[in-house]
């Protein structure tokens, strides 16, 4: 079964302006076999959010915040390049 992704178009446009990453390209992170998912406790007041860190096709490491809307439905909330510290933590955990 494949995942269905959705997002707010205005939020997606703002994310491109701020971080240079289109939400449509971030869906590839969910196909990365080494991707790691963590709860986003800091930002889960209104809804349970999660963070996934994984590679985009160009091998850039990306951090995506999302929430599950159903068993196979996810809403992308934000996406950005992983920071150097997040990259090191990812490499230590994946390696």
PyMOL Python script that loads the backbone (N, CA, C, O; Angstrom):
from pymol import cmd

cmd.read_pdbstr("""\
ATOM      1  N   UNK A   1       0.840  -1.180   0.000  1.00  0.00           N
ATOM      2  CA  UNK A   1       0.000   0.000   0.000  1.00  0.00           C
ATOM      3  C   UNK A   1       0.889   1.249   0.000  1.00  0.00           C
ATOM      4  O   UNK A   1       1.888   1.302   0.718  1.00  0.00           O
ATOM      5  N   UNK A   2       0.531   2.235  -0.791  1.00  0.00           N
ATOM      6  CA  UNK A   2       1.360   3.433  -0.859  1.00  0.00           C
ATOM      7  C   UNK A   2       0.772   4.544   0.004  1.00  0.00           C
ATOM      8  O   UNK A   2      -0.430   4.588   0.265  1.00  0.00           O
ATOM      9  N   UNK A   3       1.648   5.430   0.433  1.00  0.00           N
ATOM     10  CA  UNK A   3       1.229   6.552   1.260  1.00  0.00           C
ATOM     11  C   UNK A   3       0.617   7.641   0.397  1.00  0.00           C
ATOM     12  O   UNK A   3       1.006   7.837  -0.754  1.00  0.00           O
ATOM     13  N   UNK A   4      -0.342   8.339   0.969  1.00  0.00           N
ATOM     14  CA  UNK A   4      -0.960   9.491   0.323  1.00  0.00           C
ATOM     15  C   UNK A   4      -0.501  10.717   1.106  1.00  0.00           C
ATOM     16  O   UNK A   4      -0.621  10.758   2.330  1.00  0.00           O
ATOM     17  N   UNK A   5       0.021  11.708   0.402  1.00  0.00           N
ATOM     18  CA  UNK A   5       0.540  12.914   1.039  1.00  0.00           C
ATOM     19  C   UNK A   5      -0.342  14.097   0.701  1.00  0.00           C
ATOM     20  O   UNK A   5      -0.884  14.191  -0.400  1.00  0.00           O
ATOM     21  N   UNK A   6      -0.480  14.994   1.656  1.00  0.00           N
ATOM     22  CA  UNK A   6      -1.173  16.248   1.400  1.00  0.00           C
ATOM     23  C   UNK A   6      -0.491  17.358   2.179  1.00  0.00           C
ATOM     24  O   UNK A   6       0.279  17.108   3.106  1.00  0.00           O
ATOM     25  N   UNK A   7      -0.789  18.586   1.786  1.00  0.00           N
ATOM     26  CA  UNK A   7      -0.225  19.752   2.455  1.00  0.00           C
ATOM     27  C   UNK A   7      -1.025  20.978   2.071  1.00  0.00           C
ATOM     28  O   UNK A   7      -1.773  20.975   1.093  1.00  0.00           O
ATOM     29  N   UNK A   8      -0.855  22.012   2.849  1.00  0.00           N
ATOM     30  CA  UNK A   8      -1.473  23.306   2.581  1.00  0.00           C
ATOM     31  C   UNK A   8      -0.641  23.998   1.503  1.00  0.00           C
ATOM     32  O   UNK A   8       0.560  24.188   1.696  1.00  0.00           O
ATOM     33  N   UNK A   9      -1.238  24.379   0.379  1.00  0.00           N
ATOM     34  CA  UNK A   9      -0.468  25.001  -0.705  1.00  0.00           C
ATOM     35  C   UNK A   9       0.227  26.301  -0.284  1.00  0.00           C
ATOM     36  O   UNK A   9       1.340  26.571  -0.733  1.00  0.00           O
ATOM     37  N   UNK A  10      -0.401  27.097   0.557  1.00  0.00           N
ATOM     38  CA  UNK A  10       0.240  28.342   1.016  1.00  0.00           C
ATOM     39  C   UNK A  10       1.445  28.032   1.891  1.00  0.00           C
ATOM     40  O   UNK A  10       2.488  28.674   1.769  1.00  0.00           O
ATOM     41  N   UNK A  11       1.302  27.048   2.773  1.00  0.00           N
ATOM     42  CA  UNK A  11       2.417  26.638   3.635  1.00  0.00           C
ATOM     43  C   UNK A  11       3.553  26.068   2.769  1.00  0.00           C
ATOM     44  O   UNK A  11       4.728  26.316   3.038  1.00  0.00           O
ATOM     45  N   UNK A  12       3.196  25.315   1.746  1.00  0.00           N
ATOM     46  CA  UNK A  12       4.209  24.742   0.851  1.00  0.00           C
ATOM     47  C   UNK A  12       4.981  25.844   0.115  1.00  0.00           C
ATOM     48  O   UNK A  12       6.203  25.770  -0.013  1.00  0.00           O
ATOM     49  N   UNK A  13       4.266  26.862  -0.366  1.00  0.00           N
ATOM     50  CA  UNK A  13       4.923  27.976  -1.060  1.00  0.00           C
ATOM     51  C   UNK A  13       5.838  28.741  -0.105  1.00  0.00           C
ATOM     52  O   UNK A  13       6.945  29.127  -0.481  1.00  0.00           O
ATOM     53  N   UNK A  14       5.384  28.958   1.118  1.00  0.00           N
ATOM     54  CA  UNK A  14       6.211  29.641   2.119  1.00  0.00           C
ATOM     55  C   UNK A  14       7.457  28.816   2.437  1.00  0.00           C
ATOM     56  O   UNK A  14       8.534  29.372   2.650  1.00  0.00           O
ATOM     57  N   UNK A  15       7.311  27.494   2.470  1.00  0.00           N
ATOM     58  CA  UNK A  15       8.447  26.621   2.760  1.00  0.00           C
ATOM     59  C   UNK A  15       9.499  26.705   1.652  1.00  0.00           C
ATOM     60  O   UNK A  15      10.698  26.696   1.932  1.00  0.00           O
ATOM     61  N   UNK A  16       9.056  26.787   0.408  1.00  0.00           N
ATOM     62  CA  UNK A  16       9.999  26.931  -0.715  1.00  0.00           C
ATOM     63  C   UNK A  16      10.762  28.245  -0.583  1.00  0.00           C
ATOM     64  O   UNK A  16      11.980  28.278  -0.759  1.00  0.00           O
ATOM     65  N   UNK A  17      10.048  29.327  -0.275  1.00  0.00           N
ATOM     66  CA  UNK A  17      10.713  30.629  -0.127  1.00  0.00           C
ATOM     67  C   UNK A  17      11.715  30.608   1.028  1.00  0.00           C
ATOM     68  O   UNK A  17      12.813  31.150   0.909  1.00  0.00           O
ATOM     69  N   UNK A  18      11.341  29.991   2.130  1.00  0.00           N
ATOM     70  CA  UNK A  18      12.193  30.007   3.319  1.00  0.00           C
ATOM     71  C   UNK A  18      13.332  28.988   3.260  1.00  0.00           C
ATOM     72  O   UNK A  18      14.465  29.297   3.630  1.00  0.00           O
ATOM     73  N   UNK A  19      13.027  27.764   2.791  1.00  0.00           N
ATOM     74  CA  UNK A  19      14.012  26.672   2.872  1.00  0.00           C
ATOM     75  C   UNK A  19      14.447  26.115   1.515  1.00  0.00           C
ATOM     76  O   UNK A  19      15.378  25.312   1.448  1.00  0.00           O
ATOM     77  N   UNK A  20      13.783  26.534   0.438  1.00  0.00           N
ATOM     78  CA  UNK A  20      14.161  26.049  -0.885  1.00  0.00           C
ATOM     79  C   UNK A  20      13.802  24.597  -1.148  1.00  0.00           C
ATOM     80  O   UNK A  20      14.381  23.967  -2.033  1.00  0.00           O
ATOM     81  N   UNK A  21      12.864  24.062  -0.397  1.00  0.00           N
ATOM     82  CA  UNK A  21      12.475  22.658  -0.565  1.00  0.00           C
ATOM     83  C   UNK A  21      10.967  22.584  -0.823  1.00  0.00           C
ATOM     84  O   UNK A  21      10.164  23.101  -0.046  1.00  0.00           O
ATOM     85  N   UNK A  22      10.601  21.931  -1.929  1.00  0.00           N
ATOM     86  CA  UNK A  22       9.195  21.722  -2.270  1.00  0.00           C
ATOM     87  C   UNK A  22       8.667  20.516  -1.489  1.00  0.00           C
ATOM     88  O   UNK A  22       9.343  19.492  -1.390  1.00  0.00           O
ATOM     89  N   UNK A  23       7.481  20.638  -0.945  1.00  0.00           N
ATOM     90  CA  UNK A  23       6.894  19.504  -0.226  1.00  0.00           C
ATOM     91  C   UNK A  23       6.773  18.287  -1.131  1.00  0.00           C
ATOM     92  O   UNK A  23       6.925  17.159  -0.662  1.00  0.00           O
ATOM     93  N   UNK A  24       6.506  18.488  -2.409  1.00  0.00           N
ATOM     94  CA  UNK A  24       6.354  17.354  -3.318  1.00  0.00           C
ATOM     95  C   UNK A  24       7.630  16.516  -3.395  1.00  0.00           C
ATOM     96  O   UNK A  24       7.553  15.298  -3.554  1.00  0.00           O
ATOM     97  N   UNK A  25       8.795  17.141  -3.287  1.00  0.00           N
ATOM     98  CA  UNK A  25      10.044  16.372  -3.340  1.00  0.00           C
ATOM     99  C   UNK A  25      10.331  15.650  -2.030  1.00  0.00           C
ATOM    100  O   UNK A  25      11.079  14.672  -2.025  1.00  0.00           O
ATOM    101  N   UNK A  26       9.755  16.106  -0.920  1.00  0.00           N
ATOM    102  CA  UNK A  26      10.052  15.495   0.380  1.00  0.00           C
ATOM    103  C   UNK A  26       9.422  14.122   0.551  1.00  0.00           C
ATOM    104  O   UNK A  26       9.814  13.369   1.442  1.00  0.00           O
ATOM    105  N   UNK A  27       8.459  13.789  -0.286  1.00  0.00           N
ATOM    106  CA  UNK A  27       7.842  12.466  -0.158  1.00  0.00           C
ATOM    107  C   UNK A  27       8.864  11.358  -0.372  1.00  0.00           C
ATOM    108  O   UNK A  27       8.672  10.238   0.100  1.00  0.00           O
ATOM    109  N   UNK A  28       9.955  11.663  -1.082  1.00  0.00           N
ATOM    110  CA  UNK A  28      11.019  10.673  -1.312  1.00  0.00           C
ATOM    111  C   UNK A  28      11.721  10.271  -0.019  1.00  0.00           C
ATOM    112  O   UNK A  28      12.265   9.171   0.073  1.00  0.00           O
ATOM    113  N   UNK A  29      11.715  11.144   0.971  1.00  0.00           N
ATOM    114  CA  UNK A  29      12.361  10.829   2.252  1.00  0.00           C
ATOM    115  C   UNK A  29      11.715   9.587   2.877  1.00  0.00           C
ATOM    116  O   UNK A  29      12.388   8.803   3.547  1.00  0.00           O
ATOM    117  N   UNK A  30      10.418   9.415   2.656  1.00  0.00           N
ATOM    118  CA  UNK A  30       9.701   8.281   3.236  1.00  0.00           C
ATOM    119  C   UNK A  30      10.077   6.962   2.567  1.00  0.00           C
ATOM    120  O   UNK A  30       9.742   5.895   3.081  1.00  0.00           O
ATOM    121  N   UNK A  31      10.766   7.019   1.431  1.00  0.00           N
ATOM    122  CA  UNK A  31      11.255   5.815   0.744  1.00  0.00           C
ATOM    123  C   UNK A  31      12.687   5.464   1.124  1.00  0.00           C
ATOM    124  O   UNK A  31      13.188   4.409   0.735  1.00  0.00           O
ATOM    125  N   UNK A  32      13.349   6.330   1.875  1.00  0.00           N
ATOM    126  CA  UNK A  32      14.738   6.085   2.277  1.00  0.00           C
ATOM    127  C   UNK A  32      14.748   4.971   3.325  1.00  0.00           C
ATOM    128  O   UNK A  32      14.184   5.147   4.405  1.00  0.00           O
ATOM    129  N   UNK A  33      15.374   3.834   3.033  1.00  0.00           N
ATOM    130  CA  UNK A  33      15.375   2.722   3.993  1.00  0.00           C
ATOM    131  C   UNK A  33      16.118   3.047   5.291  1.00  0.00           C
ATOM    132  O   UNK A  33      15.918   2.373   6.302  1.00  0.00           O
ATOM    133  N   UNK A  34      16.973   4.072   5.270  1.00  0.00           N
ATOM    134  CA  UNK A  34      17.707   4.451   6.483  1.00  0.00           C
ATOM    135  C   UNK A  34      17.087   5.651   7.206  1.00  0.00           C
ATOM    136  O   UNK A  34      17.649   6.147   8.182  1.00  0.00           O
ATOM    137  N   UNK A  35      15.938   6.111   6.729  1.00  0.00           N
ATOM    138  CA  UNK A  35      15.278   7.255   7.366  1.00  0.00           C
ATOM    139  C   UNK A  35      14.913   6.906   8.807  1.00  0.00           C
ATOM    140  O   UNK A  35      14.606   5.761   9.138  1.00  0.00           O
ATOM    141  N   UNK A  36      14.960   7.934   9.646  1.00  0.00           N
ATOM    142  CA  UNK A  36      14.623   7.767  11.056  1.00  0.00           C
ATOM    143  C   UNK A  36      13.454   8.661  11.407  1.00  0.00           C
ATOM    144  O   UNK A  36      13.402   9.816  10.985  1.00  0.00           O
ATOM    145  N   UNK A  37      12.504   8.128  12.185  1.00  0.00           N
ATOM    146  CA  UNK A  37      11.320   8.877  12.594  1.00  0.00           C
ATOM    147  C   UNK A  37      11.334   9.040  14.104  1.00  0.00           C
ATOM    148  O   UNK A  37      11.610   8.101  14.851  1.00  0.00           O
ATOM    149  N   UNK A  38      11.026  10.272  14.536  1.00  0.00           N
ATOM    150  CA  UNK A  38      10.980  10.613  15.955  1.00  0.00           C
ATOM    151  C   UNK A  38       9.694  11.374  16.246  1.00  0.00           C
ATOM    152  O   UNK A  38       9.180  12.070  15.372  1.00  0.00           O
ATOM    153  N   UNK A  39       9.169  11.252  17.458  1.00  0.00           N
ATOM    154  CA  UNK A  39       8.037  12.111  17.832  1.00  0.00           C
ATOM    155  C   UNK A  39       8.515  13.562  17.958  1.00  0.00           C
ATOM    156  O   UNK A  39       9.650  13.807  18.368  1.00  0.00           O
ATOM    157  N   UNK A  40       7.671  14.502  17.614  1.00  0.00           N
ATOM    158  CA  UNK A  40       7.984  15.930  17.750  1.00  0.00           C
ATOM    159  C   UNK A  40       7.201  16.466  18.946  1.00  0.00           C
ATOM    160  O   UNK A  40       6.221  17.193  18.781  1.00  0.00           O
ATOM    161  N   UNK A  41       7.637  16.106  20.137  1.00  0.00           N
ATOM    162  CA  UNK A  41       6.929  16.470  21.366  1.00  0.00           C
ATOM    163  C   UNK A  41       6.838  17.976  21.567  1.00  0.00           C
ATOM    164  O   UNK A  41       5.870  18.459  22.153  1.00  0.00           O
ATOM    165  N   UNK A  42       7.820  18.719  21.096  1.00  0.00           N
ATOM    166  CA  UNK A  42       7.838  20.172  21.287  1.00  0.00           C
ATOM    167  C   UNK A  42       6.707  20.863  20.562  1.00  0.00           C
ATOM    168  O   UNK A  42       6.252  21.920  20.999  1.00  0.00           O
ATOM    169  N   UNK A  43       6.241  20.293  19.460  1.00  0.00           N
ATOM    170  CA  UNK A  43       5.246  20.960  18.624  1.00  0.00           C
ATOM    171  C   UNK A  43       3.961  20.158  18.477  1.00  0.00           C
ATOM    172  O   UNK A  43       3.237  20.334  17.497  1.00  0.00           O
ATOM    173  N   UNK A  44       3.668  19.292  19.421  1.00  0.00           N
ATOM    174  CA  UNK A  44       2.503  18.416  19.304  1.00  0.00           C
ATOM    175  C   UNK A  44       1.348  18.818  20.213  1.00  0.00           C
ATOM    176  O   UNK A  44       0.567  17.965  20.635  1.00  0.00           O
ATOM    177  N   UNK A  45       1.233  20.093  20.517  1.00  0.00           N
ATOM    178  CA  UNK A  45       0.145  20.535  21.389  1.00  0.00           C
ATOM    179  C   UNK A  45      -1.231  20.346  20.743  1.00  0.00           C
ATOM    180  O   UNK A  45      -2.160  19.874  21.399  1.00  0.00           O
ATOM    181  N   UNK A  46      -1.367  20.706  19.476  1.00  0.00           N
ATOM    182  CA  UNK A  46      -2.660  20.648  18.801  1.00  0.00           C
ATOM    183  C   UNK A  46      -2.899  19.341  18.050  1.00  0.00           C
ATOM    184  O   UNK A  46      -4.044  18.960  17.810  1.00  0.00           O
ATOM    185  N   UNK A  47      -1.835  18.667  17.686  1.00  0.00           N
ATOM    186  CA  UNK A  47      -1.920  17.406  16.956  1.00  0.00           C
ATOM    187  C   UNK A  47      -0.608  16.654  17.154  1.00  0.00           C
ATOM    188  O   UNK A  47       0.434  17.285  17.328  1.00  0.00           O
ATOM    189  N   UNK A  48      -0.634  15.335  17.132  1.00  0.00           N
ATOM    190  CA  UNK A  48       0.623  14.590  17.257  1.00  0.00           C
ATOM    191  C   UNK A  48       1.457  14.734  15.983  1.00  0.00           C
ATOM    192  O   UNK A  48       1.018  14.376  14.890  1.00  0.00           O
ATOM    193  N   UNK A  49       2.649  15.257  16.146  1.00  0.00           N
ATOM    194  CA  UNK A  49       3.547  15.454  15.009  1.00  0.00           C
ATOM    195  C   UNK A  49       4.757  14.552  15.130  1.00  0.00           C
ATOM    196  O   UNK A  49       5.161  14.155  16.223  1.00  0.00           O
ATOM    197  N   UNK A  50       5.322  14.242  13.982  1.00  0.00           N
ATOM    198  CA  UNK A  50       6.529  13.425  13.942  1.00  0.00           C
ATOM    199  C   UNK A  50       7.543  14.081  13.018  1.00  0.00           C
ATOM    200  O   UNK A  50       7.201  14.910  12.175  1.00  0.00           O
ATOM    201  N   UNK A  51       8.793  13.690  13.197  1.00  0.00           N
ATOM    202  CA  UNK A  51       9.896  14.171  12.373  1.00  0.00           C
ATOM    203  C   UNK A  51      10.521  12.962  11.700  1.00  0.00           C
ATOM    204  O   UNK A  51      10.756  11.935  12.336  1.00  0.00           O
ATOM    205  N   UNK A  52      10.785  13.091  10.418  1.00  0.00           N
ATOM    206  CA  UNK A  52      11.544  12.064   9.706  1.00  0.00           C
ATOM    207  C   UNK A  52      12.784  12.738   9.126  1.00  0.00           C
ATOM    208  O   UNK A  52      12.709  13.836   8.574  1.00  0.00           O
ATOM    209  N   UNK A  53      13.909  12.074   9.258  1.00  0.00           N
ATOM    210  CA  UNK A  53      15.158  12.554   8.668  1.00  0.00           C
ATOM    211  C   UNK A  53      15.624  11.475   7.698  1.00  0.00           C
ATOM    212  O   UNK A  53      15.792  10.313   8.070  1.00  0.00           O
ATOM    213  N   UNK A  54      15.829  11.879   6.460  1.00  0.00           N
ATOM    214  CA  UNK A  54      16.274  10.942   5.445  1.00  0.00           C
ATOM    215  C   UNK A  54      16.768  11.688   4.221  1.00  0.00           C
ATOM    216  O   UNK A  54      16.767  12.918   4.177  1.00  0.00           O
ATOM    217  N   UNK A  55      17.188  10.925   3.236  1.00  0.00           N
ATOM    218  CA  UNK A  55      17.790  11.515   2.036  1.00  0.00           C
ATOM    219  C   UNK A  55      16.767  11.778   0.945  1.00  0.00           C
ATOM    220  O   UNK A  55      15.848  10.989   0.723  1.00  0.00           O
ATOM    221  N   UNK A  56      16.948  12.906   0.270  1.00  0.00           N
ATOM    222  CA  UNK A  56      16.244  13.206  -0.963  1.00  0.00           C
ATOM    223  C   UNK A  56      17.027  12.555  -2.098  1.00  0.00           C
ATOM    224  O   UNK A  56      18.164  12.134  -1.887  1.00  0.00           O
ATOM    225  N   UNK A  57      16.453  12.461  -3.291  1.00  0.00           N
ATOM    226  CA  UNK A  57      17.161  11.795  -4.397  1.00  0.00           C
ATOM    227  C   UNK A  57      18.553  12.356  -4.689  1.00  0.00           C
ATOM    228  O   UNK A  57      19.439  11.605  -5.097  1.00  0.00           O
ATOM    229  N   UNK A  58      18.764  13.652  -4.490  1.00  0.00           N
ATOM    230  CA  UNK A  58      20.095  14.223  -4.743  1.00  0.00           C
ATOM    231  C   UNK A  58      21.054  13.959  -3.591  1.00  0.00           C
ATOM    232  O   UNK A  58      22.146  14.526  -3.537  1.00  0.00           O
ATOM    233  N   UNK A  59      20.643  13.104  -2.678  1.00  0.00           N
ATOM    234  CA  UNK A  59      21.432  12.704  -1.507  1.00  0.00           C
ATOM    235  C   UNK A  59      21.517  13.786  -0.438  1.00  0.00           C
ATOM    236  O   UNK A  59      22.292  13.656   0.509  1.00  0.00           O
ATOM    237  N   UNK A  60      20.729  14.856  -0.577  1.00  0.00           N
ATOM    238  CA  UNK A  60      20.669  15.839   0.504  1.00  0.00           C
ATOM    239  C   UNK A  60      19.898  15.243   1.663  1.00  0.00           C
ATOM    240  O   UNK A  60      18.878  14.582   1.465  1.00  0.00           O
ATOM    241  N   UNK A  61      20.381  15.475   2.866  1.00  0.00           N
ATOM    242  CA  UNK A  61      19.682  15.007   4.056  1.00  0.00           C
ATOM    243  C   UNK A  61      18.635  16.046   4.430  1.00  0.00           C
ATOM    244  O   UNK A  61      18.945  17.230   4.558  1.00  0.00           O
ATOM    245  N   UNK A  62      17.411  15.607   4.600  1.00  0.00           N
ATOM    246  CA  UNK A  62      16.284  16.505   4.801  1.00  0.00           C
ATOM    247  C   UNK A  62      15.520  16.111   6.066  1.00  0.00           C
ATOM    248  O   UNK A  62      15.381  14.929   6.382  1.00  0.00           O
ATOM    249  N   UNK A  63      15.034  17.114   6.776  1.00  0.00           N
ATOM    250  CA  UNK A  63      14.196  16.910   7.953  1.00  0.00           C
ATOM    251  C   UNK A  63      12.787  17.349   7.580  1.00  0.00           C
ATOM    252  O   UNK A  63      12.587  18.471   7.114  1.00  0.00           O
ATOM    253  N   UNK A  64      11.814  16.472   7.782  1.00  0.00           N
ATOM    254  CA  UNK A  64      10.424  16.749   7.432  1.00  0.00           C
ATOM    255  C   UNK A  64       9.561  16.565   8.676  1.00  0.00           C
ATOM    256  O   UNK A  64       9.657  15.554   9.371  1.00  0.00           O
ATOM    257  N   UNK A  65       8.724  17.552   8.942  1.00  0.00           N
ATOM    258  CA  UNK A  65       7.746  17.457  10.030  1.00  0.00           C
ATOM    259  C   UNK A  65       6.417  17.078   9.382  1.00  0.00           C
ATOM    260  O   UNK A  65       6.021  17.661   8.373  1.00  0.00           O
ATOM    261  N   UNK A  66       5.734  16.098   9.970  1.00  0.00           N
ATOM    262  CA  UNK A  66       4.476  15.637   9.395  1.00  0.00           C
ATOM    263  C   UNK A  66       3.546  15.147  10.498  1.00  0.00           C
ATOM    264  O   UNK A  66       3.957  14.956  11.642  1.00  0.00           O
ATOM    265  N   UNK A  67       2.294  14.948  10.131  1.00  0.00           N
ATOM    266  CA  UNK A  67       1.335  14.336  11.033  1.00  0.00           C
ATOM    267  C   UNK A  67       0.575  13.265  10.262  1.00  0.00           C
ATOM    268  O   UNK A  67       0.361  13.388   9.056  1.00  0.00           O
ATOM    269  N   UNK A  68       0.175  12.227  10.958  1.00  0.00           N
ATOM    270  CA  UNK A  68      -0.582  11.155  10.332  1.00  0.00           C
ATOM    271  C   UNK A  68      -2.066  11.504  10.392  1.00  0.00           C
ATOM    272  O   UNK A  68      -2.599  11.826  11.453  1.00  0.00           O
ATOM    273  N   UNK A  69      -2.718  11.434   9.243  1.00  0.00           N
ATOM    274  CA  UNK A  69      -4.148  11.727   9.167  1.00  0.00           C
ATOM    275  C   UNK A  69      -4.975  10.454   9.142  1.00  0.00           C
ATOM    276  O   UNK A  69      -6.179  10.478   9.396  1.00  0.00           O
ATOM    277  N   UNK A  70      -4.339   9.375   8.842  1.00  0.00           N
ATOM    278  CA  UNK A  70      -4.984   8.070   8.757  1.00  0.00           C
ATOM    279  C   UNK A  70      -3.899   7.037   8.593  1.00  0.00           C
ATOM    280  O   UNK A  70      -2.712   7.361   8.641  1.00  0.00           O
ATOM    281  N   UNK A  71      -4.290   5.810   8.402  1.00  0.00           N
ATOM    282  CA  UNK A  71      -3.315   4.724   8.324  1.00  0.00           C
ATOM    283  C   UNK A  71      -2.263   4.951   7.239  1.00  0.00           C
ATOM    284  O   UNK A  71      -1.082   4.682   7.461  1.00  0.00           O
ATOM    285  N   UNK A  72      -2.671   5.436   6.082  1.00  0.00           N
ATOM    286  CA  UNK A  72      -1.731   5.642   4.973  1.00  0.00           C
ATOM    287  C   UNK A  72      -1.780   7.065   4.429  1.00  0.00           C
ATOM    288  O   UNK A  72      -1.404   7.300   3.281  1.00  0.00           O
ATOM    289  N   UNK A  73      -2.243   8.022   5.243  1.00  0.00           N
ATOM    290  CA  UNK A  73      -2.353   9.430   4.829  1.00  0.00           C
ATOM    291  C   UNK A  73      -1.535  10.303   5.754  1.00  0.00           C
ATOM    292  O   UNK A  73      -1.691  10.262   6.974  1.00  0.00           O
ATOM    293  N   UNK A  74      -0.649  11.106   5.150  1.00  0.00           N
ATOM    294  CA  UNK A  74       0.214  11.996   5.920  1.00  0.00           C
ATOM    295  C   UNK A  74       0.059  13.421   5.414  1.00  0.00           C
ATOM    296  O   UNK A  74      -0.140  13.656   4.223  1.00  0.00           O
ATOM    297  N   UNK A  75       0.153  14.370   6.345  1.00  0.00           N
ATOM    298  CA  UNK A  75       0.176  15.784   5.964  1.00  0.00           C
ATOM    299  C   UNK A  75       1.551  16.331   6.270  1.00  0.00           C
ATOM    300  O   UNK A  75       2.007  16.273   7.412  1.00  0.00           O
ATOM    301  N   UNK A  76       2.221  16.866   5.251  1.00  0.00           N
ATOM    302  CA  UNK A  76       3.528  17.494   5.425  1.00  0.00           C
ATOM    303  C   UNK A  76       3.301  18.878   6.016  1.00  0.00           C
ATOM    304  O   UNK A  76       2.465  19.639   5.530  1.00  0.00           O
ATOM    305  N   UNK A  77       4.050  19.201   7.070  1.00  0.00           N
ATOM    306  CA  UNK A  77       3.906  20.482   7.758  1.00  0.00           C
ATOM    307  C   UNK A  77       5.060  21.418   7.408  1.00  0.00           C
ATOM    308  O   UNK A  77       4.845  22.601   7.142  1.00  0.00           O
ATOM    309  N   UNK A  78       6.278  20.891   7.410  1.00  0.00           N
ATOM    310  CA  UNK A  78       7.442  21.700   7.046  1.00  0.00           C
ATOM    311  C   UNK A  78       8.578  20.781   6.628  1.00  0.00           C
ATOM    312  O   UNK A  78       8.578  19.587   6.928  1.00  0.00           O
ATOM    313  N   UNK A  79       9.550  21.365   5.926  1.00  0.00           N
ATOM    314  CA  UNK A  79      10.718  20.603   5.471  1.00  0.00           C
ATOM    315  C   UNK A  79      11.884  21.561   5.313  1.00  0.00           C
ATOM    316  O   UNK A  79      11.725  22.706   4.890  1.00  0.00           O
ATOM    317  N   UNK A  80      13.060  21.059   5.664  1.00  0.00           N
ATOM    318  CA  UNK A  80      14.276  21.859   5.528  1.00  0.00           C
ATOM    319  C   UNK A  80      15.468  20.927   5.465  1.00  0.00           C
ATOM    320  O   UNK A  80      15.369  19.739   5.773  1.00  0.00           O
ATOM    321  N   UNK A  81      16.591  21.484   5.062  1.00  0.00           N
ATOM    322  CA  UNK A  81      17.833  20.711   5.088  1.00  0.00           C
ATOM    323  C   UNK A  81      18.200  20.427   6.543  1.00  0.00           C
ATOM    324  O   UNK A  81      17.978  21.259   7.422  1.00  0.00           O
ATOM    325  N   UNK A  82      18.754  19.265   6.784  1.00  0.00           N
ATOM    326  CA  UNK A  82      19.215  18.926   8.135  1.00  0.00           C
ATOM    327  C   UNK A  82      20.397  19.816   8.504  1.00  0.00           C
ATOM    328  O   UNK A  82      21.225  20.147   7.654  1.00  0.00           O
ATOM    329  N   UNK A  83      20.469  20.196   9.765  1.00  0.00           N
ATOM    330  CA  UNK A  83      21.598  20.994  10.241  1.00  0.00           C
ATOM    331  C   UNK A  83      22.837  20.096  10.325  1.00  0.00           C
ATOM    332  O   UNK A  83      22.707  18.872  10.309  1.00  0.00           O
ATOM    333  N   UNK A  84      24.032  20.683  10.415  1.00  0.00           N
ATOM    334  CA  UNK A  84      25.234  19.852  10.569  1.00  0.00           C
ATOM    335  C   UNK A  84      25.148  18.915  11.777  1.00  0.00           C
ATOM    336  O   UNK A  84      25.584  17.767  11.689  1.00  0.00           O
ATOM    337  N   UNK A  85      24.601  19.375  12.888  1.00  0.00           N
ATOM    338  CA  UNK A  85      24.459  18.506  14.067  1.00  0.00           C
ATOM    339  C   UNK A  85      23.492  17.356  13.768  1.00  0.00           C
ATOM    340  O   UNK A  85      23.764  16.212  14.131  1.00  0.00           O
ATOM    341  N   UNK A  86      22.374  17.649  13.115  1.00  0.00           N
ATOM    342  CA  UNK A  86      21.409  16.603  12.763  1.00  0.00           C
ATOM    343  C   UNK A  86      22.037  15.608  11.794  1.00  0.00           C
ATOM    344  O   UNK A  86      21.772  14.409  11.874  1.00  0.00           O
ATOM    345  N   UNK A  87      22.869  16.101  10.878  1.00  0.00           N
ATOM    346  CA  UNK A  87      23.567  15.207   9.954  1.00  0.00           C
ATOM    347  C   UNK A  87      24.504  14.266  10.705  1.00  0.00           C
ATOM    348  O   UNK A  87      24.535  13.066  10.432  1.00  0.00           O
ATOM    349  N   UNK A  88      25.266  14.812  11.649  1.00  0.00           N
ATOM    350  CA  UNK A  88      26.179  13.970  12.448  1.00  0.00           C
ATOM    351  C   UNK A  88      25.389  12.935  13.246  1.00  0.00           C
ATOM    352  O   UNK A  88      25.759  11.761  13.272  1.00  0.00           O
ATOM    353  N   UNK A  89      24.308  13.356  13.895  1.00  0.00           N
ATOM    354  CA  UNK A  89      23.492  12.434  14.688  1.00  0.00           C
ATOM    355  C   UNK A  89      22.910  11.336  13.797  1.00  0.00           C
ATOM    356  O   UNK A  89      22.877  10.168  14.187  1.00  0.00           O
ATOM    357  N   UNK A  90      22.457  11.708  12.617  1.00  0.00           N
ATOM    358  CA  UNK A  90      21.901  10.738  11.672  1.00  0.00           C
ATOM    359  C   UNK A  90      22.971   9.721  11.263  1.00  0.00           C
ATOM    360  O   UNK A  90      22.730   8.514  11.263  1.00  0.00           O
ATOM    361  N   UNK A  91      24.148  10.228  10.918  1.00  0.00           N
ATOM    362  CA  UNK A  91      25.230   9.345  10.472  1.00  0.00           C
ATOM    363  C   UNK A  91      25.660   8.394  11.586  1.00  0.00           C
ATOM    364  O   UNK A  91      25.942   7.225  11.326  1.00  0.00           O
ATOM    365  N   UNK A  92      25.714   8.887  12.826  1.00  0.00           N
ATOM    366  CA  UNK A  92      26.061   8.014  13.957  1.00  0.00           C
ATOM    367  C   UNK A  92      25.025   6.918  14.153  1.00  0.00           C
ATOM    368  O   UNK A  92      25.374   5.763  14.394  1.00  0.00           O
ATOM    369  N   UNK A  93      23.745   7.283  14.050  1.00  0.00           N
ATOM    370  CA  UNK A  93      22.659   6.315  14.276  1.00  0.00           C
ATOM    371  C   UNK A  93      22.521   5.338  13.121  1.00  0.00           C
ATOM    372  O   UNK A  93      22.251   4.156  13.338  1.00  0.00           O
ATOM    373  N   UNK A  94      22.702   5.814  11.899  1.00  0.00           N
ATOM    374  CA  UNK A  94      22.534   4.968  10.727  1.00  0.00           C
ATOM    375  C   UNK A  94      23.755   4.118  10.434  1.00  0.00           C
ATOM    376  O   UNK A  94      23.666   3.075   9.786  1.00  0.00           O
ATOM    377  N   UNK A  95      24.896   4.581  10.921  1.00  0.00           N
ATOM    378  CA  UNK A  95      26.143   3.972  10.530  1.00  0.00           C
ATOM    379  C   UNK A  95      26.559   2.785  11.246  1.00  0.00           C
ATOM    380  O   UNK A  95      27.615   2.225  10.952  1.00  0.00           O
TER     381      UNK A  95
END
""", "prot")
cmd.dss("prot")
cmd.show_as("cartoon", "prot")
cmd.util.cbc("prot")
cmd.orient("prot")
